[in-house]
Amino acid sequence: MIAAHTPRELIFSDVTNDIGPVALAIEGALPDWLRGAFIRNGPAQYSFGPVQFRHWFDGMAFLQRFEFGEGKLEYTGRFIRSESYAAATEGRAEYQSFATPAARSFGSWLAGVTSSNITDNTNVNVARYGDASVALTEIGAPRCFDPQTLETGNLLKFADDLGTGPTTAHPVRTAGGWVNFTLKPGLRSEFAVWRLAENGSRDAIARIPSKRPAYVHSMGASRKYAILVEYPYRFDPLAMILGGKPYIENFHWGGDETLIHLVDLTGSAPPVTCAAEPFFAFHHVSAFDDRDCVVVDLVGYDDASIVSDLYLDRVRERAPVAPGLSLRRYHVPCNGQDATRETLSNTRMELPRVDVRAERPRYVYAPRVGEGDAFTDGVLQVDTSSASQRVWERPNESPGEAIFVPKPGGNETDGAVLFVAFNAREKRSALVVVDAATFEECARAWAPAMLPLGFHGQFWPNY
């Protein structure tokens, strides 16, 4: 546990215990139609005695559940009991994680070569794969959990032979089911883009070879295409296998062109690859087909230095520089010509979300990235049609990812926006509910402890 004084230090301090279940007192009024569970995932503990994780993405996974029903709100927080978590709590650094190496010995080097010591810390996102509720990461298999109690289950085993190589914790829901990729690194590396079948197997719809694969954190999808973007932030597969470095420290910024692959979701045509200027992104926003091109919205940077800026010693001390951080739109021709860029907003933002029902989402919801002592300092609603934006903000509060929950039968602004906000002055956290139509806060519920902002979450309705 660090000596926490500044808001940044407090945000990236440790949660060390499970919490709840506990009923939360509500200030204001919850929407009477809001029924279901808001489940979030993200890192919560970075220090375990001799084991000290180095990067925000390395912290141990902590699931959070806010249960809405009949004007009541209940909170539960549980660590995922992975093998990596068990080892860390016993002071053993046995597993390679995103940016923290395993303890060095000949045995651990050999394990690194065979990939048997890759972390099973599924700390990024959650999804429902059929009947299974799963916690997701990008360098391992999904982990099942009980969506009611948050108790840890087994790793999910797919009924196929695509393996558990690097992937994304942001599978995309399409009309034909979940779409994602698995990277198979080696002398002939390839991205296998797959669709999850009802029988639990991943059916490859395209294989994209790559001599020096890129770090790909998320994907996009329109009605016709899956979109996989290779930024010029790449690695040498042989060096990764033999070098024993933690995952992200194998990647290097090259500054050459970005490749945007359009993958026909029917699998009946080969992928089309377009070039764009060098840039980097963590998160896609949305994508839609527009005559002879695909429009891809994402939050982009001019380079990949943001990855290094999120090492804990840096992000606790200062705001990331994040060069070029902006909400961007790329027009990607289906004939393979170069993509063109349009800037939708220069306001610094991250962790974007939209109304997933919309084929062409108009509104983007995202925390505003702070430039001073605060990590984030507001939540934005950006209108991509008019370029106008509204903001929720409150003194001394840093919000996490904000998700839009539609009112049943409502339109794209008829609903609620949910997020966890940390109050640095009061050193406590609250679940905040904002009316999407007015963008005014309508309710909040203070948690019994400081909560991690986490990464990503989903609202699973029970109506």
N, C-alpha and C positions, 0 to 999 in steps of 0.2 A: 504494500500500500504506500503510495507516495504521499508526501506532505502537501496536501491540496490547499491552495490559497486562491489562485485566479480561477475565473470561470472555465478556462480551458483545462486546467489541472483537475477541476472538479468533474467535468464532463468525462474525462478519460481516467478517472480513478476507479477503484475496484468495487464491484458488488461481490460479496463473499458468501451469501446465504440464499437459499430459496425463500420465497415470500408467499404467504397466504395459503389457501384462499382467504380473502378478506373482503368484506363489503366496503365500498367507498361511498362517502357522503358526496352528494351532488349539489353543486352551486348552479343555479339557473334551472333550465328545463330541457331534458332530453327530448328529441323528436319522438312522438308517440308510436311511430311506425318502426323505429330502429330496434330490430331484434336479431340477435346472433352474436358471434364471437369475433372480435378483432384480435388476431394472433400475430405476434411479431417475433422476429428472430434477430440476433446480433451478438457481438462480443460484449462481455461484462466483466471479466476478470483477466488481468494481465500479469499479475505477480503471484508466485507460489513459492515463497522462500527462495531457494537457489535457482528456480526456474523463472526467468524474466522474459516475457515476450516483447518483441521489438517493434511490432507494427500494429496499427489499429485493426487490421484484418486478421491478426493472430489470436485475439482474445477468445476465451472459452465461451461457447455458445450458451445463450440464456434465452429461453422461450418465455414470452409474456402473453397472457390471455386476459382480455377485457370482455366480460360476458354482459350483454345488454338484454334486459327483459323487464317489461312492466314497470318502467320508471326506475329500475334498480340497476346497479353496476357492481360487478364483482371482479376482483383482480387476483391473478395467480402468476407467480414467476418461478421458473424451474430451470436449473442447469441441465443440459443434456449430458447424461452419464456415459460418455464415450470412453474408449480406451485411452485416448489422449488426455481426457480430463482426469481419469484415474491416475495416470502416470504423473501428471503435473501436481496433483494434490499430494502425491507421495514424494515430490521433489525430484522426479526423474524426467529428464529432457530426452525422451526416446524417439520423438516423432518430428520429422521435417514438416514445418508449416509454411505459410505463405512467405514469410520473411525472417523466420527464426530457425537457425539450424538445430539439428539434433546434436546430442553430445558426441564428440568425436572419438572414435576408436576404430580399429580395423573392422570389428563386427558391424558397427554402425555405418561405416563406409560401404561395406558389402551389402548391407540392407538397403542403403541408398541406391546402389546400382540396380538392385532387384525391385526397387520401389515398394518393399514390404514395410517400410517405416514411414510411409506418407500418412499425415494426420487424418483422423476420421472425425475431426471437429467441424460439424456441419452448422456453421454460424452465420449464414448469409440470408436465406429466404425460406419460405414455406410454400407448399403446394399440395394439391390433392391429386394423386395419381390413382385413378379408379377409386377403390375403397380405402386406399392407404393415404394417411396424412404424413407428409414427409418434410424433414428439414434438409435444406440443400446447401452445398458448398460447391466450389469450382475445381477442386483437385481430389475428388473422391466420390464414393457412392452416397446416395441419399440415405437418411436415417429416419425410420418410422417413429412416430410418437402418438400418444393418445391425445386427441384433440380436446377432450374434456378435462383430464387431469394433468396433461403435459408430461406424463411419465414416459421415460425413454424406452423405445423398442429396438428391434434389430435393424441392421443395415438392409436396405432393399436390394434384392437380387433380381436383375432383369433376366428374362427367359431368352437370352440371345448370347452371341459371342463378340459383341462390340467392345467389351472391356470397360474399365473404369478410369480411363485416362482423363486428362484435363477436359473440363466441360464448362458450362456456365450455370450459375444458380438462378438464371432468368429464363426458364423455358417459356415459349410463347404459345398461348392458346389459340388454335385455329379451328375452323369449322370441322376439320378432319382429326382433331385431337392435338395433344401437346407435341411441339416441335423443338428440338434442341440439337446439339452436336456433341460428339466425342472426338477429341484429338488423339490420334495414334502416332506418337513421335517415334522416330527411328531413321534409318537410312533413306526410307521413302515415306516421309511423314504425310499424313492426310487428315483433313477434317471430314469425319463421317456425319453428315446431316441426317437426322433420323426423325421419324414420327413414332410416338408410343402407341402401340396397338392395344386393343382391349384385352388380349391375352397376356399382357405384360412384357411383350417383346418389343424391341426397338427396331423398326424396319428402316434401313438406310434408303433415303430417297436421292442422295447425291454423295459423291466422294470427291473432295477438292484437294488435290495434291499441293504441298507447300514445302519447299526446301528448308526455309527458315520460318517456321510458323510464328504468327503474331499472338500477343496476349489479347484475348477476346473475352470481355467480361459479360456481355449480353448480346442478344440477337433481336431482330425485328421480324415482322411478318405483315404483309398485305394480304388481300384475299387470294392472290395468285402466287405470291413468292415468299419464301423465307429469305431474310437478308443477313448475310454474314460479312462483317467488315474486318479486314486485316489492316491494322494500322502499322506504320513502320517502327514498331516496338516489338522486336523479334528475338528469337533465341536459336542457338545451334543445338540440335537434338543430341548429338553425340557428346558435346561438352556438358549438357545437362545431365545425361545419364552417368557420365564418369566423374563429374566434378564434385558432386556432393553438396552443392550450394542449395540453400532454400529456394523454393520455386521462383519467386519473382526476381531474384538477383541473377538469374540467367538471361534476363531480357535486356536489350540495349536499343536505344533510340538511334535509328539510322537516318531519319530525315528525308527518305525517298517517298515516292507516291504511296497513297493509301489505295487499297484494292477493295472494291465493293462487289461481292458475289451475290447475284440474284439466282435463287434456287427455285425452280419450278416445283410447286408443292405436289403436283401430280406425279412427278418423277419421269414424265414422258419426254422431257427435253433436257439437254445438258445445261449446266449453270452458265450464266452470262457474267463476265467480269468487266467492270468499269473502273477507271482510274479517277482519283480525286487528289487534291493537294494534300500534303502531309498534315495529319491531325490525329488526335487521340480522343477516345470517349470511353467512359464507363457504361453509360446508360442510354439505350434507345428510349424514345418517347412513344412513337407510333409510326405507322407506315400505311400508305394507301396507293392504289393504282390510279394513274391519271393518264388516260389515252396510251401513248407509247412510252411512258416512263413510270417509274415507281418513285413516290415522294417519301423520303425518309427523314423524320424529325428526331433529333438527338441533342444531348448536352455535350458540347465539344470543347476541346482544348487545343492550343497550337502545338503542344508537345506532351510528352508523358511525365514531365517533372512532378506532376501532382502525386504520382505513386510514391516517390521519395519523400515528398512533403508530408505524407501521412505516417511516417515513422513516429513512434510515440514521443521520442525526445524532441522532435521538431514540432509536431502539431500541438503539444502541450505548451509550447513556448510562443508560437507565433502563427499568424494566419498563413495558409498556403498562398504562394504567389499566383498559381493557377493561370498562366498566361493564356489569353484568348478565351477564357471561360465564357460561354454564351449558349443560348438556345438557337440551334441551327437547323436549317432545312436543306437537304440535298436532293436535287432532281437527278435521278439515275436512269439514263436511257436504256430501254430494253434491248437495243441493238449493240450494246457494248461501247458506245462512244463515251467520252469523258463526262463525269458528273459535274454539275454546277452547284454552287453554294448560295444560299440566301440566309441572312441573319434575321431571326425573329425577335430576339431580345438580347441586349448586351448586359442586362442585369445578371449578376453572378448568382447561380442557382445550381442545385444538384438534387439527386434522388427524385426525378420527375415521375408523376403519375397522371393518368387520364381516366376518363370514363371508358372502361373496357368494352362497353356495349356498342360504342360508336365506331362506324367504319372509318370516318374521318373526324377524329376528335378535335373539337375546337378549343377546349380549355385545358391548360396544363397547370398542375398543382405541384409546387416544389418549395422546399426551404430556401430562403435567401441566405447565401453564404456571407458570413461576416468578414470584415476586413480589419477589425481591431481585436479586442480582447474576447469578444463573443465568437463562438464557433459558427453558429447561425443566429440570425436576428429577426427573422420573420418568415411568414409563409406567403407565397405568391399565388395568385390566380392570373395566368397569362392568357389573353384572348389572341390566338394565333391568326384570326381573321382581321382584327382591327389594330393589333399590336398594342392595345391598351392592357393595363394590368392593375390589379387591386392587391392590397397587402394586409394581412393580419400581423400585428406586432404588439408587444407588451414589454415594458421596461424590464431589463435583466433576465429575459427569458430566451432560451435557445430551443427551437423546435426541431424534431426529427422528421422523417419522411411523413408526408401528408397524403392520405388516400381518400379518394372520392367514393362515397357509398350512395348509390342512387336510391331514391324513394321508389318503391314498386310502381311501375307505370309512369314514372316521371321522366322529364326531359334531362338534358345534359347539365342543367344548373339546379335541378329539383332534387336535392339530396343534402348530405352532410359530408363535411371534411373532417377526418379524425387524425390526430397526431399526439405524440407525447412531447411535452415541453418541460425543460429543466429551468427552474428559477435559481439563479446563482446567489442572489441575495438571501433568499430564505432556505437555500440548500435542500430543496425538495422538488419533486416532479408531479406533474398533473397530466391526466388525459384530457385533451381539449376537443370540444365539438364546435365546429363553425358551420353556420348556415351557408351553403354554396351559393344561394341566390343573392343574399345581401352581403356576404363575406364578413358577417359580424359574429362574434363568439356568442353562442347561446347556452353553453353549459361547460362545466369543467368538474373534475373529480381529483382531489389531491391523493396521491399514493402515500402509503405509510413509510416510504423510504426513498432515497435517491434512486432513480431508475436509469439504466443505460438508454441512450437514444437509439441504439441498435442500428440495423440496416433497413430491413424490408419486412413488410407484413401484408396480410390479406384479411379481408372481412368475409366471413363465411355466414351468410344469413340462415335463419331458421324459419323464414316465411316463404 
